[in-house]
Amino acid sequence: MGTEEVITMENRILEAAKQVFVRKGYEATKMGDVAAEAGIGRTALHYYYRTKDMLFDAIFDQLMDSLLPDLGIIIDEKLPFLEKLPKIIERYVNTLQRNPLFPIFVLNELQRDPEHIYRSVLKDLPRVEPIMHLHTQLMDEMERGLIKKMPLYYMATTLISLLVFPMLIRNPVTAIFMNGDPGEYDKFLQERIPFVTDIMIRLLTPDDHTQNK
């Protein structure tokens, strides 16, 4: 089997695993369920992924690989955070649109076994260095009065809920308000990027800056 065929099969298996993990939950999923979803035998599945943990790690790595490289480039730019923010938000939205099952997958696992998520994140420390750099920049800019002082979890939870919640309610909103047209929902998510950006900039802009405008 050629390299291209191997990559295609691996992607097919991972997409099947996402579907089953979301539908049945990680705990209840059997390797046979994933094989059946992918339309292959268990022997073929075990050739690529021997255990359910390996499948989980591969899916999580896929998400990190799709998000962090570009995010790292943005974070390393010599710009104030508020100028980086629109690019960060656009990158997250585009990544979530390409991977609509990831939010449910991660949230389910955070409820079931948060340590599993933490281990998956921390097993490759260089990969999360951009997040640490971002943390340093935010703390520095708060001290210098460039952005409003607040606990970082206030900012993080606000941004995450603005980005992730629309993905969680995608199906009912599409059915009720958009005549079941997924293309309309994708258009809505793109149109929402400047809206979310504006909310976050207003949240983070120091009060004296706002009053001076």
N, C-alpha and C positions, 0 to 999 in steps of 0.2 A: 504494500500500500504506500503510495507516494505521500510526501509531506503535506500537500494541499488537501488530499483526501483525509488524512489524519486530523488536520485542523478543522475541516468541515464536520467530521464525526464528533470531535470533542465539543464543538459549538452546539451541535444537535443534542448531545447528551446533557450539556449544561442548561440549555433552554428547557429540556424536558424536566430536569431536576428542579429548576425554578418553579415550573408549573405545579409539580407534585408537592414540593415543600410548602408552597403557598396554600394549596388546596387542602392538604392533609396535615400540615405541620411537620416540622423536622422529626420530632419524636416518633410519630406514627408512620413515617415514610419508610418503606423497605426498598432495598436495592432493586428487587423485582418490579416494584411500582415504577421506578425510573426507567428500567429497561423496557417495560411495556409501553410507557409514554413515548419513549424514543423509537419504538418499533424495532428493537434489536433483542437478541438473547442475552441472558445474564452473563454468559461466558464472554461475549463481546464487550459488555459493559465493564467487566472486571479487568479486561485487557487495558482499558484506559484509566479506570478508577476502581481501586480494590475495595474502598470503604466509603461509607456515607460521609465521614469526616473529610476525606479527600475531596469529595464532591463539593461540600460546603466551602472548604478553603479555596477551591478553584473558582467558585462563583464569587466569593468575596474578593479574591485577587483580581478577578475580571473587572469588578466595580472600581477598585482602587486604581488599577492600571488605566482605566478610562478617564478617571477624574484627576488624580494627583499630578501627573506630569505637567499638564497645561496649567493647573492651579499653582504649581511650584514656580513656573515661569512668571505668572502674574504676580505672585507674592514677592518674588525677588526683584521686581522692577523698583527703581528708585523713585517712587511716587508716594504721596500721602495716601493713607488707607482709603479715604473717601473717593479718591480717583481710581483706586483699584476695584472698589466695591461693585460698580456696574459690570465689569468683566467677570468677576467672581460669580455674581448672580446669574449672568448669561450662561457661563460654563456649567453651573449646577443644573439649571433648567434644561439645557440641551442634553446633558448626561442622563437626567431622569426621564426625559422623553424617549431616549433610545433604550432605556432600561426600566420600563414602567412597573415591573414586578419587584424591583430592588427595595423600594421603601417598605412594602408589606413584608418581604422576606426578612429584612433587617429588624423591623419592629417586632415581628413574631419571635425572632431569635433573642432579642433583647429582653422580652418578657420571659422566655423559656429558660435561657441560660446566658445572662449578660457576660459572664466570664469568658464564654466561648468567643463572643465578639471582641472583647478586650485582647484576648490572646491572639486572635487573627490580625488585629491592628498592630500589636506590639512585636509580632514576630519579625517584622522587617522595619527596624527603627529608622534607617536612612529614608525610607519611603514617606515617613510622617514628619520629617524635618521641616518641610514647608509650613506645617501647622504650628510648630514650635516657633518658627520665625515670625509667623503672623501674630502669635500670642505676644511676643516681645515687642513688635511694632505697636500693637494696640495699647499695651501698658505704657509704652513710652509716649505715645501721642496723647493719651489721657492725662499723663503727668504734665505735658507741655500745653495742655488746654486746646489741642487741635480737634479732639473729639470729646464728647460728653463723658464724664466719669460715671461708670456704672459697673456692677458685677458683670464679668464677661458672660456668665450663664444667662443673664437677662438678654443680652444681644444675641447669643447663640440660639437660645430657645425661640426667640421671636423670628429670627431668620429661618431656622429650620421649619417652624410651623408654617410660615408663609410659602416656603418652597415645597414642602412635603405633603401638607394636607390636601392641596388640589389633586395630587397624584392618587391619594387614597380614596377620594370621592369621584374619580374620573368616570366610572361606569354609570352611577345614578345621574350625575349632572349631564352626561352626554345623552342619556335616554330621555330625561325630563325636559331639558332646555334646548337640545340640539338635534332633535329628531334621530337620535342614534348615530349621528355622523361623527366618527372619530377624528376626521380631518378638521372639523370645526373646533373640537376640543384642543387639538394641537395648535391651531391658529390662536385660540384663546390664551394658551400658555405662553406663546411668544409675545402676544400683545400685552400680557401681564408683567413682562420683565421690567419695563420702565416704571410701572405702578409699584412693584415691590421695591425697586431701587429707590424711588422717591420716599417711600415709607421709612426705609432704613436710614437714608441720609437725614431725614427730618429727626429721626430718633437719636442719631449720633451727633448731630450738629450742636455745639454748645449753645446754651440759651442766649448768651450775650451776642453771639454771631447772628442768631436769628433776629434779635431785636434791632441789630444794626442794619439789616437789609431793608 
